[in-house]
Every structure is written in C-alpha cells, then in structure tokens.
Amino acid sequence: MALVPIDIPPGAHHNGTDLGSAGRWHDVSLVRWRQGSIRPIGGWTNFLDDGGDPAQVDSGNSIARGAVAWFDNSGVPRVAFGSADGLFSLNGDGTLAEITPAGLAAGNESSAERLGYGGKAYGEEAYGTQRSSDGTLVGADVWTLDTWGEYLVGCSTADGKLYEWQLDDTTPTVAAQISNAPTLCRAVLVTGERIMMALGASADPRLIKWSDKEDNTQWTAASTNEAGDITLQTNGLIQTGVKVRGGNLILTTTDAWLGAYLGPPLVYGFNKVGSGCGLVAVRAIAEAKGGAFWMGRNEFFVYDGNTVAPLPCEVADYVFTDINRSEIDKVYAVNNQRFSEVWWFYPCAGATENDRYVFYDYQEGVWGFGHLERTCGVDAGVFNYPVWIDPDGYVTYQENGNYHGGVDPHAETGPLMMDNGNRVGAILRIFPDEEVKGEATITLKTRFFPNGTQRSYGPYTAGEPTSVRVKGRYITMRLDGADGTNFRVGRYGMDVRGGSGR
C-alpha cells in the first residue's frame, strides 16, 4: 500500500484549463477555507417584518441596489434600501416603511437602449418623436446611501438629487431634497469631518462639490464657511467615494484619488494615488482594513491606505469571462469582516440579475466563488449578522445557521495526476479527515487523457477507511456537504497502487 496524502492548498483556482488547476480546488460554491479545513459558508434566515412574515422590499421596480445600516440616536438599529424607483427603511423590530421622495425620477431596473432626447446626433430623425436606438446601453441605476448624524442621506444615479430622511416612522415622512444642494450628481459621500460631498456634481463628471461643515444646506463657498469644489484632472468619470484611513478615496472609471482634509482655506486637497485602476460600477467597492477593495474592468484592486495595487486573483479568468457586461452596473461589493472577506455579487453571462459571487479572504489571501442571488447588503455591526437582499426583495440575515436554500455546498478539485500524469494509478481506499464522519460525501471522476471521456464513481459516504476502486491517469475529487450541516474537511489520504504508463 502507498498512502498518498491529498494536501490541497486553500482557496479556489480557476484560471486557464483544468490541468492548470491540477492539485487545487477548481469548481466550488458556498464554501470557504479556515484554519486548515474547508467548510460551508454560513447559511441564512429571513429578516421578519413586524407581522412575523419575511420582510420584502417591494415597489414597481423593487430590486434593491443600495443599502446602508446605522443606529439612530435612540439606539434603534436601521437599514435602508434604494431601488430604481423607491427608497425604503427597515427597523430592527421589522417595521418596513416606504420613504421614496416625492418626484423622484425613476431609473432603469436593468440596462436599456438609449432612446429619446440625446439618443442620436443633433438633427437626425423627426423632431418631437422618440429616437430609435443608437446601440448605446444605459446601465441599471443604483443608490449611494450614507448617514448625516442619525439621518439617512442618499443619491440615485437616475435622479441625481441629494435627499435626506429625518426618521419619522409614524407618518411616515418621506425623504426630501436637501435645500441648496447640487443636482445631477453621480453619488454622495459624508466625510468624517461631517461635510457632505456631491460627486460628479451638476452634470460635470469630474466635479466634486462639498458643503459647509455640519451644514448640508450651505454649498456656496465663502470666507465664513468651508464649502467648496474642485474639478479632478482625470481622463475618467467619477464613480463614487468611500471613507478610508487618512481621507476619502474617490474612484473614477480610470484612476483613484485621495481627498485629505486640510482645513480652511483650501479645506480639501486631492492627490492621485492610482492610475489604470478604474472602478467598474458605482457599488463595486467595499471598505475594509482601513482601505478598500474593488472590481475593475478586468481585474481587482486594493488600496491599503497608502497606494493602489492590482490584487492577484486566481479566479479572474472564470469571473471576467463569465460576467454579463451589459448588466455590469449591478455589481455590488460588501465587506464580511467576521471572516475577513470582501464579496462581489454579479450576473453571469446568461443572467440579467446577480446570481454569482466571488470573494477574497484578505486574512488567508485566497479566493472563492459560487452561486448565490443577492443584489446588495451591509455587513454585521449594526445588526448581529450581515443583512443581504435577494432579487425578489426578501431581506436575509447571512452567516446565520447552516441552511443554504436547499443547495448542498460543494468543492471539486482539478486533476490529481498519477505520477504527474505519466502513469495510470488505482485508488483502493480513502482515509477521510472530517470532524464528523458522513457530513460530506465523496465522488471520484477519472480520465485517461486530459480531454478524454470522464467516468464518475460514488458518491461515497466517509468511513474508516472508505473503500473505493477506481483507475485513471487524471482523477478529480468532489466533496458535497449536506445542506444544514456545518461540516469540516481537512487533509485526505488515498491508498494508491501504481499501474502502467499505458
């Protein structure tokens, strides 16, 4: 007997061909790697409304594409969601209220062809009639949401106005446009100095305007206040901004800028901290570790508080060849701090809504990916668990329990090659390393050539040992964990017998 340890490094690898992922986890979903073992991500439960039913954000265009959570001054936990045509508040006790501003310009729930005014060159087609498409797609609209003290503030990319909601749950009073604030904005950001920034303001995609300190109704610069503005010297268009260590990180479609508070008279200074690192979508960035992680057009980036750098990704080929670029504005990033992960939800090439995810574990330095329908969310902190929402508007507590919607988490290796593929090997027994035997099943798949016919054996329930009888030059191993279990799988061993080179 030759006992061969199957020592597979943590994290997923899905770049290039199957052989490029030899000895690595190649096809995974709903799993992560911690402390030397592979295990399921946490499950989810419904966030219940005040009637005891699953809370559902619902309107004409109900798909939420913006979220923020906070405590009000009474210590009540709150979360708000913005959709293409609505704004909603949900309290910790389950009170759900629609607080859509009067006159909010409804946006696109999904990408659409550009029609109407501006859809063609001047003078083309008949005046007063809707233009035919020029082939240009207008992306799905999203919200940036923040807080001003205990008040909610936000901006929809479709509407461009800055709104504030002052927490009247009983009427409920709806959000209202902030007096004197700029219009036709791309995003809003409240800085640590209690100054509100309007990004891509006044229909100028490079213009940043900011209010006076502690007064979001004063936007006219004067010697007696700290309001001001600046036009970034960039070739890109401003996407959004996030608070980071040392200032406010502003992302455009091409570069990154750090806005640091200087105090009067300049108030803010802006320095470019990264080039060729544009943000692919308004909500494709998450703050973490005092910096930020984001998705670019074909790669990922990290700002560590000093500089921007590309983030090496072992699943980039899978993600960026599979993503639906027509719906790329729907990409949404969230931090999952308990597990040191940043997640990105995105639609695959065959979908119009977010049905995939990719995450980076910045503690372990590994990547994971899989299938999960979520459109936006917030990290734990205000609530005990992360709060994410699905395309049907149902609000969930994530990382809560072990239920995964009836889907079994799984992980499958790339080829485990016998003698580097030079010989045929026979596996007679498997020695599983599981915390609880039988919570994961094993399936073996064999091939004699890289693109040859594949045969499947199993699934086998783990025993001491597990008897199998398979032969091949290239063997893959698949683990399926039963939904509802919290399995732990470490390093397996196999009883391998050598064979011929034929």
C-alpha positions in Angstrom: 0.0 0.0 0.0 1.1 3.5 -0.8 -0.7 6.0 1.4 -0.6 9.3 -0.6 -1.7 12.5 1.3 -4.0 14.7 -0.7 -2.8 18.1 0.5 -4.8 20.7 -1.5 -3.9 24.3 -0.8 -6.8 26.5 0.5 -8.7 28.7 -2.0 -10.1 28.3 -5.4 -8.1 28.3 -8.7 -10.0 28.7 -11.9 -7.7 30.3 -14.5 -6.9 28.6 -17.8 -7.6 24.9 -18.4 -8.5 22.1 -16.0 -4.8 21.0 -15.9 -3.9 24.5 -14.9 -5.8 23.8 -11.7 -4.1 20.4 -11.0 -4.0 19.8 -7.3 -6.2 22.8 -6.5 -9.8 23.4 -5.7 -11.3 24.2 -9.2 -15.1 24.2 -9.0 -16.7 25.4 -5.7 -19.8 27.0 -4.3 -20.9 28.0 -0.8 -17.6 27.0 0.9 -14.7 28.8 2.5 -11.3 27.8 4.0 -10.4 28.5 7.6 -7.8 27.1 10.0 -6.7 24.3 7.7 -10.1 23.0 6.7 -12.8 23.5 4.0 -16.2 24.2 5.4 -19.6 25.8 4.3 -20.2 29.5 4.4 -22.8 30.4 6.9 -26.4 29.9 6.0 -29.2 32.4 6.1 -32.6 33.1 7.7 -35.3 35.5 6.9 -35.4 39.0 8.4 -39.0 39.1 9.7 -41.3 42.1 9.5 -43.5 43.4 12.3 -46.2 40.9 11.3 -43.8 37.9 11.6 -43.6 37.4 7.9 -40.4 37.5 5.8 -39.6 41.2 5.2 -39.8 42.1 1.5 -38.9 45.4 -0.1 -41.4 45.9 -2.9 -42.4 48.6 -5.4 -42.9 48.9 -9.1 -39.1 48.3 -9.5 -38.4 46.5 -6.3 -34.9 45.2 -6.8 -32.6 46.9 -4.2 -29.3 48.3 -5.5 -28.1 50.3 -2.5 -28.0 49.8 1.3 -26.8 51.3 4.5 -27.2 50.3 8.2 -27.0 52.6 11.2 -28.2 53.2 14.8 -30.4 56.2 15.4 -29.9 58.4 18.5 -32.2 56.1 20.5 -30.1 53.1 19.7 -32.6 51.6 17.3 -30.9 49.6 14.5 -32.0 50.6 11.0 -31.2 49.6 7.4 -32.3 51.4 4.2 -32.5 50.1 0.7 -32.8 52.0 -2.6 -34.3 50.6 -5.8 -34.7 52.0 -9.3 -37.9 53.9 -8.3 -38.0 53.7 -4.5 -36.4 54.2 -1.1 -37.2 52.0 2.0 -36.5 51.9 5.7 -36.5 48.7 7.8 -36.1 48.8 11.6 -34.7 46.1 13.8 -38.3 45.4 15.1 -39.4 44.7 11.5 -41.1 48.0 10.7 -40.9 48.5 7.0 -41.7 51.9 5.5 -41.5 53.3 2.0 -39.8 56.7 2.2 -39.5 57.4 -1.5 -39.0 61.2 -2.1 -41.9 62.9 -4.0 -40.9 63.5 -7.6 -38.0 61.0 -7.6 -37.0 60.3 -11.2 -37.4 56.6 -11.8 -34.4 54.9 -13.2 -33.6 51.7 -15.1 -34.0 48.4 -13.2 -31.8 46.8 -15.9 -29.7 48.1 -18.8 -31.7 49.6 -21.6 -31.0 51.0 -25.1 -30.6 54.8 -25.1 -33.7 56.4 -26.7 -35.3 59.8 -26.7 -33.6 63.1 -26.3 -29.8 62.7 -26.7 -30.2 59.3 -28.3 -29.0 60.5 -31.7 -26.8 63.2 -33.2 -28.4 66.6 -33.5 -30.7 67.0 -36.5 -31.2 63.2 -37.0 -34.8 61.9 -37.3 -38.0 63.8 -36.7 -38.3 66.5 -34.1 -40.7 65.6 -31.2 -40.6 61.8 -31.7 -38.7 59.2 -29.7 -35.4 58.4 -31.4 -34.5 54.9 -32.5 -31.7 53.2 -30.6 -28.1 54.2 -31.4 -26.9 50.9 -29.9 -25.7 52.5 -26.7 -26.8 50.8 -23.5 -27.7 52.8 -20.4 -26.9 50.8 -17.3 -29.0 49.9 -14.3 -29.4 52.7 -11.7 -28.2 52.4 -8.2 -28.1 54.4 -4.9 -25.3 55.6 -2.8 -26.6 55.9 0.8 -24.9 57.3 3.9 -25.8 58.9 7.2 -25.8 62.5 8.4 -25.8 62.0 12.2 -28.9 59.8 12.7 -30.5 61.0 9.4 -30.4 59.0 6.2 -29.0 60.7 3.1 -28.8 59.3 -0.5 -28.5 59.9 -4.2 -29.8 57.8 -7.1 -27.8 57.7 -10.3 -31.1 58.1 -12.2 -32.3 61.2 -10.3 -29.1 63.0 -9.3 -30.5 64.9 -6.4 -29.3 64.7 -2.8 -32.0 63.6 -0.3 -32.4 63.4 3.4 -34.8 61.4 5.6 -35.3 62.6 9.2 -36.6 59.3 10.7 -40.3 59.9 11.2 -41.6 56.3 11.3 -45.2 57.1 12.3 -46.4 59.1 9.3 -44.0 58.1 7.6 -42.5 61.3 6.4 -40.7 60.6 3.2 -37.1 61.7 2.3 -36.8 65.2 0.9 -34.4 67.0 -1.3 -31.7 68.8 0.6 -32.0 72.6 0.3 -29.4 74.3 -1.9 -27.6 71.0 -2.7 -26.3 70.4 -6.2 -28.3 68.4 -8.6 -27.4 66.0 -11.5 -24.9 64.2 -9.2 -23.4 60.7 -9.5 -23.0 59.9 -5.8 -23.0 61.3 -2.3 -20.4 60.8 0.5 -20.4 62.1 4.1 -16.9 62.6 5.3 -15.5 62.1 8.8 -15.4 65.9 9.2 -19.3 66.0 8.8 -19.0 67.5 5.4 -21.2 66.3 2.6 -19.7 65.7 -0.8 -21.6 65.6 -4.1 -19.6 63.5 -6.6 -19.9 64.1 -10.4 -22.0 67.1 -9.4 -24.0 69.5 -11.6 -23.7 67.1 -14.6 -19.9 67.5 -14.6 -18.5 64.0 -14.3 -15.2 65.3 -12.9 -16.6 67.9 -10.4 -16.7 67.4 -6.6 -18.7 69.9 -4.6 -18.9 69.9 -0.8 -21.0 71.6 1.8 -20.0 73.6 4.9 -19.0 71.6 7.9 -22.1 70.5 10.0 -24.4 72.2 7.5 -25.5 70.3 4.4 -27.7 73.1 3.2 -24.7 75.5 2.7 -22.9 74.9 -0.6 -21.8 78.3 -1.6 -18.1 78.9 -0.7 -17.4 82.0 1.4 -14.7 83.1 3.8 -17.0 82.3 6.7 -17.6 78.6 5.8 -15.8 75.5 4.5 -17.9 74.8 1.4 -16.0 74.4 -1.9 -15.5 72.4 -5.0 -12.8 71.0 -7.3 -12.6 69.5 -10.7 -10.3 66.5 -10.8 -7.7 66.4 -13.5 -8.6 63.0 -14.8 -9.5 61.3 -18.0 -12.1 59.3 -16.3 -15.6 59.9 -14.9 -16.2 59.9 -11.2 -18.0 56.8 -10.0 -18.2 57.0 -6.2 -16.2 57.6 -3.0 -15.6 55.8 0.3 -14.1 56.8 3.6 -10.6 55.3 4.2 -7.7 55.8 6.6 -6.4 59.3 6.0 -9.2 60.7 4.0 -11.8 59.9 1.3 -11.0 57.7 -1.6 -12.6 58.9 -4.9 -12.8 56.4 -7.7 -13.2 57.2 -11.4 -13.5 54.9 -14.4 -9.7 55.2 -14.8 -8.0 56.2 -11.6 -8.1 56.8 -7.8 -7.8 60.0 -5.8 -7.4 60.6 -2.1 -9.1 63.7 -0.7 -7.5 64.7 2.6 -8.9 67.3 4.9 -6.6 70.3 5.2 -8.9 72.8 6.9 -9.6 76.4 5.8 -9.0 78.0 3.4 -8.4 75.0 1.0 -10.5 72.6 3.1 -9.5 69.5 1.0 -6.5 68.5 -1.1 -6.8 65.8 -3.7 -3.8 63.6 -4.8 -3.9 60.8 -7.4 -3.0 57.5 -5.7 -3.5 55.1 -8.6 -3.8 55.0 -12.4 -5.3 52.4 -14.6 -7.4 51.2 -11.7 -10.8 52.4 -12.6 -14.0 51.2 -10.8 -16.3 49.1 -13.0 -19.6 50.1 -11.2 -20.7 52.6 -8.6 -21.2 49.9 -5.9 -18.3 47.5 -6.8 -16.2 48.8 -3.9 -16.1 47.9 -0.2 -14.2 49.4 2.6 -12.0 47.0 4.7 -8.9 47.2 6.9 -8.8 51.0 6.7 -8.6 50.8 2.9 -10.7 49.5 0.1 -11.1 46.6 -2.4 -12.8 47.0 -5.7 -13.5 45.4 -9.1 -12.1 46.9 -12.2 -12.9 46.2 -15.8 -10.8 43.0 -16.0 -9.1 42.7 -12.6 -9.3 43.6 -8.9 -7.6 46.3 -6.9 -6.7 47.2 -3.4 -5.9 50.5 -1.6 -4.0 49.8 1.6 -4.1 53.3 3.0 -1.0 54.4 1.0 -1.1 53.1 -2.6 -3.3 51.3 -5.1 -2.1 47.9 -6.4 -3.6 45.2 -8.5 -4.9 42.3 -6.5 -3.6 38.9 -7.9 -6.7 36.8 -8.5 -6.7 33.0 -9.1 -10.3 33.0 -10.4 -10.1 36.1 -12.6 -10.4 34.1 -15.8 -13.6 32.5 -14.6 -15.2 35.7 -13.3 -14.4 38.1 -16.2 -15.2 35.7 -19.0 -18.5 34.8 -17.4 -19.8 38.2 -16.2 -22.7 39.8 -18.1 -21.1 43.1 -19.2 -24.4 44.5 -20.3 -25.5 44.4 -16.7 -22.2 45.2 -15.1 -23.6 48.3 -13.3 -25.4 45.8 -10.9 -22.1 44.6 -9.4 -22.2 45.1 -5.7 -19.4 44.7 -3.1 -19.9 44.0 0.6 -17.4 43.5 3.4 -17.9 40.4 5.6 -15.5 41.4 8.3 -16.1 38.5 10.7 -14.4 36.2 8.1 -12.0 38.8 6.7 -13.7 38.6 3.3 -14.9 41.1 0.6 -17.7 39.7 -1.6 -18.8 40.9 -5.1 -22.2 39.9 -6.4 -22.6 39.9 -10.2 -24.7 38.5 -13.0 -23.2 35.7 -15.1 -23.3 35.8 -18.9 -26.6 34.0 -19.0 -28.4 36.1 -16.4 -29.8 39.6 -16.0 -29.7 39.6 -12.2 -26.9 38.9 -9.7 -26.7 35.2 -9.4 -22.9 34.7 -8.8 -20.4 35.8 -6.2 -16.7 36.0 -5.9 -14.9 36.7 -2.6 -11.4 37.5 -1.5 -10.3 36.4 2.0 -7.8 39.1 2.9 -6.6 37.2 6.0 -5.9 33.9 4.3 -5.0 35.5 0.9 -7.3 33.2 -1.0 -10.3 33.4 -3.4 -13.7 31.7 -3.5 -16.7 31.9 -5.8 -20.1 30.3 -6.3 -23.8 30.7 -6.9 -25.9 33.0 -4.8 -28.6 35.5 -5.7 -28.0 38.8 -3.8 -28.3 42.3 -5.1 -26.9 44.4 -2.2 -26.3 44.3 1.5 -24.5 45.5 4.6 -22.0 44.0 7.0 -22.8 42.9 10.6 -22.2 45.5 13.3 -25.5 47.4 13.5 -27.2 44.0 13.2 -25.8 40.8 14.6 -25.4 39.3 11.2 -24.8 40.7 7.7 -28.1 41.8 6.1 -28.3 41.0 2.3 -31.3 41.1 0.0 -32.2 38.9 -3.0 -33.7 39.9 -6.4 -37.2 39.2 -5.1 -36.8 41.8 -2.4 -36.5 39.4 0.5 -34.2 40.5 3.3 -32.0 37.9 4.9 -29.6 37.5 7.9 -26.5 35.9 6.4 -23.9 33.8 8.2 -26.8 32.6 10.4 -27.3 28.9 10.8 -26.4 26.3 8.2 -29.4 26.4 5.8 -28.4 27.2 2.2 -31.7 27.3 0.5 -31.7 23.6 -0.1 -28.5 23.6 -2.1 -25.5 21.5 -1.0 -22.2 23.3 -0.7 -19.5 21.6 -2.8 -15.9 21.7 -3.8 -14.2 19.8 -6.6 -10.5 19.6 -7.4 -8.7 20.0 -10.6 -6.9 16.8 -11.7 -4.9 14.8 -9.1 -2.4 13.4 -11.5 -0.8 10.0 -11.0 3.0 10.3 -11.3 2.5 13.8 -12.9 0.2 12.1 -15.5 2.9 9.7 -16.6 1.3 6.6 -15.2 -2.2 5.1 -14.5 -3.0 4.8 -10.9 -5.6 2.8 -9.0 -7.2 4.1 -5.8 -8.5 1.4 -3.5 -9.3 3.3 -0.2 -9.7 6.8 1.0 -8.8 7.9 4.5 -11.1 10.9 5.2 -10.2 13.7 7.6 -13.6 15.0 8.8 -14.8 16.5 12.1 -18.0 14.5 11.9 -17.8 11.4 9.5 -20.6 11.3 6.9 -21.5 15.0 6.7 -19.7 15.2 3.4 -19.8 12.7 0.6 -17.0 11.9 -1.9 -17.3 11.5 -5.7 -14.3 10.5 -7.8 -14.0 11.2 -11.5 -11.4 9.6 -13.7 -9.9 10.2 -17.2 -7.1 8.6 -19.0 -6.3 11.7 -21.1 -6.8 15.5 -20.4 -9.8 15.8 -22.7 -10.8 12.1 -22.6 -14.1 10.6 -21.5 -14.7 11.1 -17.8 -16.2 8.4 -15.6 -17.8 9.1 -12.2 -17.8 6.9 -9.1 -19.8 7.4 -6.0 -20.9 9.3 -4.1 -19.2 7.6 -1.2 -20.1 8.2 2.5 -16.9 8.6 4.5 -15.9 5.5 6.6 -12.8 4.4 8.4 -11.5 3.9 5.7 -13.7 4.4 2.7 -13.4 1.5 0.2 -13.4 2.5 -3.5 -12.0 1.0 -6.6 -11.2 3.5 -9.4 -8.4 3.7 -12.0 -7.2 6.6 -14.1 -4.3 8.9 -15.0 -6.2 12.1 -14.1 -8.5 11.8 -11.1 -10.7 14.6 -9.6 -12.3 14.5 -6.2 -15.6 16.2 -5.4 -16.9 16.9 -1.9 -20.6 17.6 -1.3 -21.7 18.7 2.1 -25.3 18.1 3.1 -27.2 21.3 3.4 -27.9 22.1 7.1 -24.6 20.6 8.3 -21.5 22.5 9.4 -19.0 20.0 8.0 -15.3 20.3 8.4 -12.9 18.6 5.9 -9.2 18.6 6.3 -6.5 16.6 4.5 -7.4 13.3 3.0 -5.2 10.3 2.3 -5.6 7.7 -0.5 -4.3 4.2 -0.9 -2.8 4.4 -4.4 -1.4 1.5 -6.3 0.8 2.2 -9.3 0.0 1.0 -12.7 1.4 1.0 -16.2 2.2 4.1 -18.3 -0.5 3.0 -20.9 
